[in-house]
């Protein structure tokens, strides 16, 4: 059951911050038709209620030496709790893995990875199998990105 009611102004604020998390309350307020103080109060409420969980930087990894980005679907070697813990510990400590989700369906996890080269991707995939209890992977490289509604 929903404990928080959000209205069209809250949705507009969320869209604005998703597009550009560095917007000032003045600029964001101008976009949504509120004063800076009213905008700040709404943002604070959205944060307090856990709707906005953080403002994050969007990084161009190619400019810091990791131009290849992709998704790696992973299947664990077994369903033992130890294997899950080993995998999650590995993921938390490898900075080439920038996002990880546990999924329903046939795949156990999907990773978003950034690497410098095909060789580094190969090294990462081998390390996942050797050190993170992964039996199988399926990898797709991102060819290009383009903006969609809500992505900024």
KEKE-854256 format. One record per residue (C-alpha): residue number from 1; z, x negated, y negated. Coordinates in steps of 0.02 Angstrom, whole numbers. Each point is the difference from the previous one (the first is absolute). Example, Ala and Ser with C-alpha at 12.3 -4.5 7.8 and 13.67 -1.06 7.14 Angstrom:
BEGIN
  finu      up    east   north
     1     390    -615     225
     2     -33     -69    -172
//
This chain:
BEGIN
  finu      up    east   north
     1       0       0       0
     2     -47     -65    -173
     3     147     -31    -115
     4    -105     -57    -148
     5    -119     108     -98
     6    -137     -91     -91
     7    -119      80    -123
     8    -172     -43     -70
     9      76    -119    -129
    10      91     -96     137
    11    -162     -10      99
    12     -93     -65    -154
    13     136    -131     -28
    14     -11     -55     182
    15    -191     -13     -11
    16      13    -100    -161
    17     125    -122      76
    18    -101     -16     160
    19    -151     -46    -105
    20      97    -122    -112
    21     183     -33      34
    22      15     -99    -162
    23     -34     148    -115
    24     131      17    -136
    25      91     166     -14
    26     -92      24    -165
    27    -172     -22      78
    28      44      99     155
    29      75     137    -109
    30    -159       7    -103
    31    -100      25     160
    32     109     142      63
    33      50      81    -166
    34     183     -51     -10
    35     105    -107    -116
    36      47    -175      59
    37     181      56      25
    38     -48     152     102
    39    -121    -105     103
    40     134    -131      33
    41     123     134      53
    42    -125      73     123
    43     -42    -171      72
    44     187     -37      20
    45      24     166      91
    46    -148     -35     115
    47      75    -171      39
    48     177      70      24
    49     -66     132     120
    50     -94    -129     102
    51    -174      67     -41
    52     -49    -160     -90
    53      63    -142     109
    54     -65    -146    -101
    55    -135     -68    -112
    56    -104    -133      85
    57    -127    -131     -48
    58    -175      16      69
    59     -52    -178      43
    60    -176     -68      14
    61      32    -110     151
    62    -171     -82     -15
    63      58     -83    -161
    64     146     -82      91
    65    -101     -69     145
    66      -4     147     121
    67    -168      87     -24
    68      -9      82     172
    69      96     163      17
    70       4     111     151
    71      92     118     115
    72      67     -51     169
    73      47     134     125
    74     132     -65     121
    75      59      51     172
    76     167     -68      62
    77      17     -85     169
    78     133     126      54
    79     105     144     -63
    80     165     -93      11
    81     106       0    -157
    82      -1    -191       2
    83    -189      -4     -22
    84       7     118    -149
    85     135    -106     -81
    86     -97    -162      31
    87    -156      75     -76
    88      86      68    -155
    89      94    -165     -28
    90    -164     -96      10
    91     -88     117    -123
    92     141     -15    -127
    93     -17    -190      -1
    94    -189     -23     -11
    95     -64      11    -179
    96    -178      27      61
    97      55     174      55
    98      15     104    -158
    99      27     173      74
   100      51      68     170
   101      12     177      65
   102      59      71     165
   103    -123     135      55
   104     -15     147     116
   105    -142       1     126
   106     -70    -144     102
   107      40    -139    -124
   108     178     -64     -16
   109     -16     -81    -172
   110    -132     -28    -134
   111      14    -155    -108
   112     -87     -38    -163
   113     -30    -187      -7
   114     -69    -127    -123
   115     -64    -169      55
   116     -98    -146     -69
   117    -133     -11     135
   118     -58      61     170
   119      93    -149      74
   120     164      57     -79
   121     -31     177      62
   122     -23     -69     175
   123     162    -100     -17
   124      93     157     -57
   125     -67     104     145
   126      48    -135     126
   127     174     -14     -78
   128      25     188      13
   129     -38      -8     186
   130     102    -157      29
   131     153      35    -108
   132       5     186     -40
   133     -18      85     169
   134    -176      65     -33
   135    -115      24     149
   136    -156      59     -90
   137     -71      11    -176
   138    -148      85     -82
   139     -50     -72    -169
   140    -109      64    -141
   141     -37     -96    -160
   142     -12      88    -167
   143    -172     -23     -77
   144      37      77    -171
   145     117     119     -88
   146     -39     139    -120
   147     116     115     -97
   148      43     174      63
   149     108     135     -78
   150     182     -54      -8
   151     -34    -184      37
   152     -17     -61    -177
//
